[in-house]
Amino acid sequence: MKKIYLAGPDVFEPNAVEVGAQLKQLAAEYGFIGLFPLDNAISAKQTPHETARAIRDANIKLIESADIIMANLNPFRGVEPDSGTVFEVGFATALKKHVYCYAADCREMIERIRDKQQLSAAATCCQDGKLIEDFNLSHNLMMIDLVVAVNAESCLAYIAKEQGTGKNEI
């Protein structure tokens, strides 16, 4: 079975271990072995900086061992995805891994930002005065073709169909 790294801010949920177990079970139902970042055993007897480095290094090893990366790009602490998840997507892309992403709100970025920040329908800049990308994409142009679904299950169904493995009803 192919291994799939389950990237996303789900590790910050209060019940992150249970969320990870659910994602791994769902991955198994679609014929994959799920790798969740919290599967790593990290020593708590280190400084915060050492712990952070150990977590990053362990997650990089999980990504390197995976065949596929599935990333949750839902907004995290704002309108954009979690920066750690975006790092993982970029790293996996550089490794030539198969990368698939999902986000519940796939409206065009400009529409999402206008709505979230209560901007006018004609606004082309965000509240900070920065230009809002308008490429008719739901996420930054670097994510082009990566956002394929609105939730983890539909993303796994898409991946299974693409990869020709396991359960593949969409």
C-alpha positions as CSV (number, residue, x, y, z in Angstrom):
1,M,0.0,0.0,0.0
2,K,1.1,3.5,-0.7
3,K,1.9,5.8,2.2
4,I,0.2,9.2,2.4
5,Y,1.4,12.0,4.6
6,L,-1.6,13.9,6.1
7,A,-0.5,17.5,6.3
8,G,-2.5,20.3,7.8
9,P,-3.2,22.3,10.9
10,D,-5.2,19.4,12.3
11,V,-2.2,18.9,14.7
12,F,-3.3,22.0,16.6
13,E,-6.8,20.7,17.3
14,P,-7.5,20.1,21.0
15,N,-8.2,16.4,20.1
16,A,-5.4,16.2,17.5
17,V,-4.5,12.6,18.3
18,E,-8.1,11.5,17.7
19,V,-8.3,13.6,14.5
20,G,-5.1,12.0,13.3
21,A,-6.5,8.5,14.0
22,Q,-9.7,9.4,12.1
23,L,-7.7,10.7,9.1
24,K,-5.5,7.5,9.1
25,Q,-8.6,5.3,9.3
26,L,-10.1,7.2,6.4
27,A,-6.9,6.8,4.4
28,A,-6.9,3.1,5.1
29,E,-10.5,2.9,3.8
30,Y,-9.2,4.3,0.5
31,G,-6.2,1.8,0.4
32,F,-3.5,4.0,1.8
33,I,-1.3,3.9,4.9
34,G,-1.8,7.3,6.6
35,L,1.2,9.1,8.2
36,F,0.2,11.8,10.6
37,P,2.7,14.3,12.0
38,L,1.9,13.3,15.6
39,D,3.0,9.8,14.8
40,N,6.5,11.0,15.6
41,A,7.9,10.4,19.1
42,I,9.6,13.6,20.2
43,S,11.5,14.0,23.5
44,A,10.0,16.6,25.8
45,K,13.2,17.0,27.7
46,Q,14.7,19.5,25.2
47,T,14.6,23.3,24.9
48,P,11.7,24.7,22.9
49,H,14.0,25.4,20.0
50,E,15.4,21.9,20.1
51,T,11.9,20.4,20.3
52,A,10.8,22.5,17.3
53,R,13.8,21.4,15.2
54,A,13.2,17.7,16.2
55,I,9.5,18.0,15.1
56,R,10.4,19.6,11.8
57,D,13.1,17.0,11.1
58,A,10.8,14.1,12.0
59,N,8.0,15.5,9.8
60,I,10.5,15.9,6.9
61,K,11.5,12.3,7.3
62,L,7.8,11.3,7.2
63,I,7.3,13.3,4.0
64,E,10.4,11.8,2.5
65,S,9.0,8.3,3.3
66,A,5.6,9.0,1.8
67,D,4.5,8.3,-1.7
68,I,1.7,11.0,-1.6
69,I,1.0,14.1,0.4
70,M,-2.6,15.2,1.2
71,A,-2.8,18.7,2.6
72,N,-5.6,20.5,4.5
73,L,-5.4,24.1,3.1
74,N,-8.3,25.4,5.1
75,P,-7.7,28.9,6.6
76,F,-5.7,28.8,9.8
77,R,-5.6,31.8,12.1
78,G,-6.7,34.1,9.2
79,V,-7.6,33.8,5.5
80,E,-4.5,31.8,4.4
81,P,-3.5,28.1,5.1
82,D,-1.2,27.2,7.9
83,S,2.4,28.2,6.9
84,G,3.8,24.9,8.1
85,T,1.5,23.0,5.9
86,V,2.4,25.3,2.9
87,F,6.1,24.5,3.7
88,E,5.3,20.8,3.6
89,V,3.5,21.1,0.3
90,G,6.4,23.0,-1.2
91,F,8.9,20.6,0.2
92,A,7.0,17.6,-1.1
93,T,6.6,19.3,-4.5
94,A,10.3,19.8,-4.7
95,L,10.8,16.1,-4.0
96,K,8.5,15.4,-6.9
97,K,5.9,13.7,-4.7
98,H,2.3,13.5,-5.7
99,V,0.6,16.4,-3.8
100,Y,-3.2,16.8,-3.4
101,C,-4.9,19.5,-1.3
102,Y,-8.4,20.3,-0.1
103,A,-10.2,23.3,1.3
104,A,-13.8,23.8,2.3
105,D,-14.1,27.2,0.6
106,C,-12.9,27.0,-3.0
107,R,-14.3,30.3,-4.1
108,E,-11.8,32.5,-5.9
109,M,-9.2,34.1,-3.5
110,I,-10.3,37.6,-4.3
111,E,-13.9,36.8,-3.4
112,R,-12.9,35.0,-0.2
113,I,-10.7,37.9,1.0
114,R,-13.3,40.5,0.1
115,D,-15.9,38.6,2.0
116,K,-13.7,37.8,5.1
117,Q,-12.4,41.4,5.3
118,Q,-15.7,43.0,4.4
119,L,-14.2,44.8,1.4
120,S,-16.2,46.3,-1.4
121,A,-17.0,44.1,-4.4
122,A,-14.6,46.1,-6.5
123,A,-11.6,46.0,-4.0
124,T,-8.4,44.8,-5.5
125,C,-6.3,45.3,-2.3
126,C,-6.7,43.7,1.1
127,Q,-7.0,45.6,4.4
128,D,-3.2,45.9,4.6
129,G,-3.1,47.6,1.2
130,K,-1.6,44.6,-0.6
131,L,-2.8,43.5,-4.0
132,I,-5.1,40.5,-4.0
133,E,-4.1,37.9,-6.6
134,D,-6.8,37.5,-9.2
135,F,-6.0,34.4,-11.3
136,N,-9.5,32.9,-10.8
137,L,-7.9,30.4,-8.3
138,S,-9.0,29.6,-4.8
139,H,-5.4,29.7,-3.4
140,N,-2.1,31.3,-4.2
141,L,-1.0,30.6,-7.8
142,M,1.8,28.3,-6.4
143,M,-1.0,25.9,-5.5
144,I,-2.4,25.8,-9.0
145,D,-3.8,22.3,-9.8
146,L,-3.2,21.1,-6.2
147,V,-6.6,21.9,-4.7
148,V,-8.8,19.0,-5.8
149,A,-11.5,18.7,-3.2
150,V,-13.4,20.3,-0.3
151,N,-12.7,17.8,2.5
152,A,-10.4,15.0,3.4
153,E,-12.7,12.2,2.3
154,S,-13.4,13.7,-1.2
155,C,-9.7,14.3,-1.5
156,L,-8.8,10.7,-0.7
157,A,-11.5,9.5,-3.2
158,Y,-9.9,11.7,-5.9
159,I,-6.4,10.4,-5.0
160,A,-7.6,6.8,-5.0
161,K,-9.1,7.3,-8.5
162,E,-5.9,9.1,-9.8
163,Q,-3.6,6.5,-8.3
164,G,-5.9,3.5,-9.2
165,T,-6.0,2.2,-5.6
166,G,-8.6,1.0,-3.2
167,K,-12.1,2.5,-2.8
168,N,-12.6,5.2,-5.4
169,E,-16.1,6.4,-5.4
170,I,-16.3,10.2,-5.4
